[in-house]
Amino acid sequence: MIQNRVLSLVGLATRAGKTASGEFMTEKEVKSGRAALVIVAGDASDNTKRKFCNMCGFYKVPIYFYGDKDTLGHAMGKEFRASLAILDKGFAKGIQKQIETEGNSIA
Protein backbone atom coordinates (compact mmCIF):
# COMPACT_ATOMS: atom_id res chain seq x y z
CA MET A 1 0.00 0.00 0.00
CA ILE A 2 2.69 2.49 0.98
CA GLN A 3 4.79 1.51 -2.03
CA ASN A 4 1.86 2.59 -4.18
CA ARG A 5 1.90 5.99 -2.49
CA VAL A 6 5.59 6.45 -3.26
CA LEU A 7 5.08 5.43 -6.88
CA SER A 8 1.98 7.61 -7.12
CA LEU A 9 3.99 10.61 -5.95
CA VAL A 10 6.72 9.80 -8.47
CA GLY A 11 4.08 9.64 -11.22
CA LEU A 12 2.51 12.89 -10.08
CA ALA A 13 5.91 14.63 -10.02
CA THR A 14 6.59 13.31 -13.53
CA ARG A 15 3.30 14.64 -14.87
CA ALA A 16 4.10 17.99 -13.24
CA GLY A 17 7.45 18.05 -15.04
CA LYS A 18 9.43 17.86 -11.82
CA THR A 19 11.52 14.75 -12.53
CA ALA A 20 14.56 13.85 -14.58
CA SER A 21 15.20 10.20 -15.37
CA GLY A 22 17.95 8.13 -16.83
CA GLU A 23 21.55 8.04 -15.73
CA PHE A 24 22.74 11.03 -17.77
CA MET A 25 19.87 13.39 -16.88
CA THR A 26 19.91 12.41 -13.20
CA GLU A 27 23.64 13.07 -13.00
CA LYS A 28 23.21 16.42 -14.78
CA GLU A 29 20.49 17.57 -12.35
CA VAL A 30 22.48 16.51 -9.27
CA LYS A 31 25.58 18.37 -10.46
CA SER A 32 23.58 21.48 -11.39
CA GLY A 33 22.09 21.58 -7.87
CA ARG A 34 18.46 21.22 -9.02
CA ALA A 35 17.91 17.70 -7.69
CA ALA A 36 16.13 17.57 -4.32
CA LEU A 37 16.10 13.74 -4.11
CA VAL A 38 17.57 10.84 -6.08
CA ILE A 39 15.97 7.40 -6.32
CA VAL A 40 18.00 4.49 -7.69
CA ALA A 41 16.40 1.14 -8.52
CA GLY A 42 17.36 -1.67 -6.18
CA ASP A 43 18.29 -3.86 -9.14
CA ALA A 44 20.57 -1.26 -10.74
CA SER A 45 24.17 -2.32 -11.27
CA ASP A 46 26.65 -2.02 -8.40
CA ASN A 47 28.59 0.49 -10.46
CA THR A 48 25.52 2.72 -10.90
CA LYS A 49 24.67 2.49 -7.19
CA ARG A 50 28.22 3.38 -6.15
CA LYS A 51 28.39 6.25 -8.66
CA PHE A 52 25.18 7.87 -7.40
CA CYS A 53 26.03 7.20 -3.74
CA ASN A 54 29.33 9.02 -4.11
CA MET A 55 27.86 11.83 -6.20
CA CYS A 56 24.90 12.44 -3.87
CA GLY A 57 27.19 12.35 -0.85
CA PHE A 58 29.43 15.00 -2.41
CA TYR A 59 26.56 17.26 -3.50
CA LYS A 60 24.54 16.58 -0.31
CA VAL A 61 21.46 15.22 -2.08
CA PRO A 62 19.39 12.53 -0.30
CA ILE A 63 19.46 9.19 -2.12
CA TYR A 64 17.29 6.10 -1.71
CA PHE A 65 17.36 2.64 -3.27
CA TYR A 66 13.76 1.78 -4.05
CA GLY A 67 11.82 -0.72 -6.13
CA ASP A 68 13.23 -2.06 -9.38
CA LYS A 69 13.83 -0.64 -12.85
CA ASP A 70 10.50 -1.78 -14.28
CA THR A 71 8.50 -0.45 -11.33
CA LEU A 72 10.17 2.97 -11.40
CA GLY A 73 9.81 3.22 -15.17
CA HIS A 74 6.14 2.20 -15.03
CA ALA A 75 5.45 4.82 -12.33
CA MET A 76 6.90 7.46 -14.65
CA GLY A 77 5.00 6.21 -17.69
CA LYS A 78 8.21 5.14 -19.40
CA GLU A 79 9.87 1.81 -20.13
CA PHE A 80 12.41 1.19 -17.38
CA ARG A 81 14.53 3.57 -15.36
CA ALA A 82 17.49 2.76 -13.11
CA SER A 83 17.67 6.27 -11.66
CA LEU A 84 15.59 9.40 -11.35
CA ALA A 85 15.87 12.80 -9.73
CA ILE A 86 12.99 14.67 -8.11
CA LEU A 87 13.43 18.39 -8.82
CA ASP A 88 10.75 19.81 -6.51
CA LYS A 89 11.39 20.09 -2.77
CA GLY A 90 7.72 19.48 -1.89
CA PHE A 91 7.52 16.25 -3.88
CA ALA A 92 10.92 15.19 -2.53
CA LYS A 93 9.78 15.74 1.06
CA GLY A 94 6.58 13.74 0.52
CA ILE A 95 8.39 10.86 -1.17
CA GLN A 96 11.07 10.75 1.53
CA LYS A 97 8.39 10.65 4.23
CA GLN A 98 6.61 7.73 2.53
CA ILE A 99 9.83 5.77 1.95
CA GLU A 100 10.92 6.25 5.57
CA THR A 101 7.45 5.24 6.80
CA GLU A 102 7.90 2.01 4.84
CA GLY A 103 11.24 1.42 6.53
CA ASN A 104 13.63 1.57 3.58
CA SER A 105 17.05 2.78 4.61
CA ILE A 106 18.79 5.81 3.19
CA ALA A 107 21.91 5.00 1.27
NORVEN-V647049 format. One record per backbone hydrogen bond with DSSP energy under -1.0 kcal/mol. CO is the residue of the C=O (numbers start at 1). NH is the residue of the N-H. If there is no record, write none. Layout:
{{CO;NH} {CO;NH}}
This chain:
{{1;5} {2;6} {3;7} {4;8} {5;9} {6;10} {7;11} {8;12} {9;13} {10;14} {11;15} {12;16} {13;18} {14;17} {18;87} {20;85} {22;26} {23;27} {24;28} {25;29} {26;30} {27;31} {28;32} {29;34} {29;35} {37;86} {38;64} {39;84} {40;66} {41;44} {45;49} {46;50} {47;51} {48;52} {49;53} {50;54} {51;55} {52;56} {53;57} {54;58} {55;59} {56;61} {62;38} {63;107} {64;40} {67;42} {68;72} {69;73} {69;81} {70;74} {71;75} {72;76} {73;78} {82;41} {83;22} {84;39} {85;20} {86;36} {86;37} {88;92} {89;93} {90;94} {91;95} {92;96} {93;97} {94;98} {95;99} {96;100} {97;101} {98;102} {99;103} {99;104}}
